[in-house]
Amino acid sequence: MIVKEKESRCKESMRMMGMSDLSYWLSWFVYYTLLNTVIATVAWAILLINVIKFSNPVFIWVYFWLFG
């Protein structure tokens, strides 16, 4: 991620247009949090079909989300 950013100089371009560092990093955080949530939910839903029988499904989803 950092190398790709340095090649494209996206952060510096946004800074020239007036975007603050907080806004830039917050957008990355929100993007990857949403992506992690979707992936954790899909993995959880697949395992929920026949694999997770004796565990609390909420704990399994939280484990996947925190692992991501």
Z-matrix of the N, CA and C atoms (Angstrom, degrees):
N
C 1 1.456
C 2 1.530 1 110.24
N 3 1.317 2 117.26 1 -47.11
C 4 1.458 3 120.52 2 -176.55
C 5 1.531 4 110.58 3 -66.50
N 6 1.351 5 117.27 4 -41.07
C 7 1.465 6 120.51 5 -179.07
C 8 1.520 7 110.12 6 -65.62
N 9 1.332 8 116.50 7 -43.00
C 10 1.463 9 120.32 8 178.85
C 11 1.529 10 110.56 9 -62.43
N 12 1.326 11 115.86 10 -38.30
C 13 1.465 12 120.53 11 178.76
C 14 1.530 13 110.86 12 -65.33
N 15 1.323 14 116.29 13 -40.66
C 16 1.466 15 119.58 14 179.85
C 17 1.520 16 111.15 15 -66.86
N 18 1.325 17 117.58 16 -34.17
C 19 1.459 18 120.57 17 178.38
C 20 1.519 19 111.57 18 -68.74
N 21 1.330 20 116.18 19 -42.29
C 22 1.463 21 119.21 20 -176.07
C 23 1.527 22 112.77 21 -86.13
N 24 1.321 23 116.85 22 -17.72
C 25 1.471 24 122.83 23 -178.35
C 26 1.540 25 112.01 24 54.33
N 27 1.318 26 114.61 25 36.38
C 28 1.461 27 121.16 26 -178.77
C 29 1.525 28 111.47 27 -63.12
N 30 1.328 29 116.11 28 -44.42
C 31 1.466 30 119.85 29 -177.63
C 32 1.522 31 111.05 30 -62.60
N 33 1.322 32 116.34 31 -42.72
C 34 1.467 33 119.46 32 179.94
C 35 1.524 34 111.32 33 -66.23
N 36 1.329 35 117.26 34 -37.25
C 37 1.470 36 120.87 35 177.46
C 38 1.517 37 110.98 36 -63.38
N 39 1.328 38 115.54 37 -43.36
C 40 1.465 39 119.29 38 179.52
C 41 1.534 40 110.85 39 -66.14
N 42 1.323 41 116.44 40 -36.61
C 43 1.461 42 119.85 41 178.69
C 44 1.532 43 110.43 42 -64.49
N 45 1.339 44 117.07 43 -38.78
C 46 1.470 45 120.38 44 177.80
C 47 1.520 46 111.86 45 -64.23
N 48 1.338 47 116.06 46 -29.78
C 49 1.468 48 119.96 47 179.83
C 50 1.518 49 112.12 48 -85.22
N 51 1.337 50 117.78 49 -2.49
C 52 1.455 51 120.37 50 174.45
C 53 1.513 52 115.75 51 106.59
N 54 1.309 53 118.08 52 5.13
C 55 1.457 54 120.28 53 179.50
C 56 1.530 55 110.08 54 -79.45
N 57 1.310 56 116.21 55 136.47
C 58 1.460 57 119.79 56 -179.95
C 59 1.528 58 110.42 57 -81.82
N 60 1.334 59 115.28 58 162.34
C 61 1.463 60 119.82 59 178.40
C 62 1.521 61 111.32 60 -63.61
N 63 1.323 62 116.69 61 -37.39
C 64 1.458 63 120.62 62 179.95
C 65 1.529 64 110.97 63 -60.27
N 66 1.316 65 116.71 64 -44.99
C 67 1.469 66 120.42 65 179.58
C 68 1.522 67 111.07 66 -63.03
N 69 1.318 68 116.20 67 -41.23
C 70 1.464 69 120.80 68 -179.14
C 71 1.522 70 111.09 69 -62.88
N 72 1.326 71 117.40 70 -51.08
C 73 1.462 72 120.33 71 -177.55
C 74 1.521 73 111.70 72 -70.99
N 75 1.321 74 117.91 73 -31.94
C 76 1.456 75 120.80 74 176.96
C 77 1.535 76 110.79 75 -65.74
N 78 1.334 77 116.80 76 -37.44
C 79 1.463 78 119.49 77 178.04
C 80 1.523 79 110.69 78 -64.61
N 81 1.336 80 117.59 79 -40.60
C 82 1.463 81 120.11 80 176.76
C 83 1.520 82 110.64 81 -64.89
N 84 1.309 83 117.62 82 -41.92
C 85 1.467 84 121.60 83 179.85
C 86 1.526 85 110.98 84 -61.56
N 87 1.317 86 117.06 85 -45.81
C 88 1.470 87 121.18 86 -179.63
C 89 1.525 88 110.25 87 -64.87
N 90 1.331 89 116.69 88 -42.49
C 91 1.462 90 121.14 89 -179.35
C 92 1.533 91 110.67 90 -60.22
N 93 1.320 92 117.62 91 -50.84
C 94 1.455 93 120.26 92 -178.36
C 95 1.523 94 112.82 93 -72.00
N 96 1.308 95 118.61 94 -28.11
C 97 1.462 96 120.60 95 174.74
C 98 1.524 97 110.68 96 -66.94
N 99 1.326 98 116.92 97 -43.45
C 100 1.466 99 119.96 98 177.77
C 101 1.529 100 111.08 99 -65.93
N 102 1.309 101 116.51 100 -41.48
C 103 1.460 102 120.21 101 178.30
C 104 1.529 103 110.86 102 -63.08
N 105 1.311 104 116.98 103 -43.25
C 106 1.460 105 121.55 104 177.55
C 107 1.526 106 110.96 105 -62.82
N 108 1.307 107 117.60 106 -39.40
C 109 1.463 108 121.51 107 179.79
C 110 1.523 109 111.10 108 -64.19
N 111 1.316 110 116.53 109 -42.61
C 112 1.466 111 120.08 110 179.38
C 113 1.526 112 110.78 111 -64.79
N 114 1.329 113 117.12 112 -45.77
C 115 1.457 114 120.69 113 -178.94
C 116 1.530 115 110.97 114 -64.99
N 117 1.324 116 117.56 115 -42.55
C 118 1.463 117 120.93 116 178.86
C 119 1.526 118 110.95 117 -63.81
N 120 1.312 119 117.34 118 -38.47
C 121 1.461 120 121.07 119 -179.36
C 122 1.526 121 111.16 120 -69.16
N 123 1.327 122 117.12 121 -40.81
C 124 1.467 123 119.84 122 178.77
C 125 1.531 124 110.29 123 -65.67
N 126 1.331 125 117.44 124 -45.01
C 127 1.463 126 120.72 125 178.91
C 128 1.525 127 110.46 126 -62.71
N 129 1.300 128 116.61 127 -41.41
C 130 1.468 129 121.77 128 178.64
C 131 1.527 130 110.90 129 -63.88
N 132 1.332 131 116.84 130 -42.48
C 133 1.468 132 120.81 131 -178.94
C 134 1.527 133 110.77 132 -65.85
N 135 1.328 134 117.20 133 -37.84
C 136 1.464 135 119.84 134 177.88
C 137 1.521 136 110.53 135 -65.53
N 138 1.320 137 117.31 136 -44.02
C 139 1.465 138 120.12 137 179.78
C 140 1.522 139 112.50 138 -72.24
N 141 1.299 140 117.61 139 -23.97
C 142 1.465 141 121.37 140 -177.97
C 143 1.524 142 112.16 141 -68.15
N 144 1.323 143 116.56 142 -22.67
C 145 1.466 144 120.43 143 -175.82
C 146 1.529 145 111.12 144 -60.84
N 147 1.326 146 118.36 145 -56.95
C 148 1.467 147 119.18 146 -177.51
C 149 1.523 148 114.09 147 -134.22
N 150 1.297 149 119.02 148 -11.12
C 151 1.458 150 120.33 149 -172.25
C 152 1.524 151 112.23 150 -88.07
N 153 1.307 152 116.79 151 -46.55
C 154 1.464 153 120.81 152 -176.51
C 155 1.530 154 108.99 153 -87.39
N 156 1.318 155 114.98 154 101.65
C 157 1.469 156 118.98 155 179.53
C 158 1.523 157 112.09 156 -118.03
N 159 1.331 158 116.29 157 -37.49
C 160 1.453 159 119.78 158 -172.88
C 161 1.525 160 113.02 159 -109.28
N 162 1.301 161 117.65 160 11.37
C 163 1.466 162 121.82 161 179.20
C 164 1.519 163 109.26 162 -117.12
N 165 1.308 164 114.49 163 158.69
C 166 1.455 165 119.68 164 175.32
C 167 1.527 166 108.25 165 -75.04
N 168 1.337 167 118.74 166 119.87
C 169 1.468 168 121.31 167 -176.88
C 170 1.532 169 113.77 168 -60.20
N 171 1.316 170 117.22 169 -29.76
C 172 1.468 171 119.83 170 179.86
C 173 1.525 172 110.44 171 -66.89
N 174 1.321 173 116.78 172 -40.92
C 175 1.463 174 120.08 173 178.60
C 176 1.525 175 111.40 174 -64.46
N 177 1.315 176 116.57 175 -37.49
C 178 1.464 177 120.56 176 178.85
C 179 1.526 178 109.95 177 -66.11
N 180 1.339 179 117.59 178 -42.94
C 181 1.464 180 120.08 179 178.63
C 182 1.530 181 110.99 180 -63.83
N 183 1.316 182 117.29 181 -43.14
C 184 1.469 183 120.75 182 178.29
C 185 1.524 184 110.33 183 -62.44
N 186 1.313 185 118.29 184 -38.77
C 187 1.461 186 122.08 185 177.33
C 188 1.534 187 110.02 186 -61.33
N 189 1.333 188 116.78 187 -47.59
C 190 1.473 189 119.82 188 178.67
C 191 1.517 190 111.18 189 -61.37
N 192 1.333 191 115.84 190 -42.63
C 193 1.471 192 119.12 191 -177.20
C 194 1.522 193 110.63 192 -66.33
N 195 1.323 194 117.45 193 -43.12
C 196 1.458 195 120.04 194 179.31
C 197 1.522 196 111.85 195 -68.95
N 198 1.307 197 117.63 196 -32.69
C 199 1.457 198 120.95 197 176.98
C 200 1.529 199 110.69 198 -63.93
N 201 1.342 200 116.31 199 -36.71
C 202 1.471 201 120.47 200 -179.87
C 203 1.502 202 110.59 201 -70.66
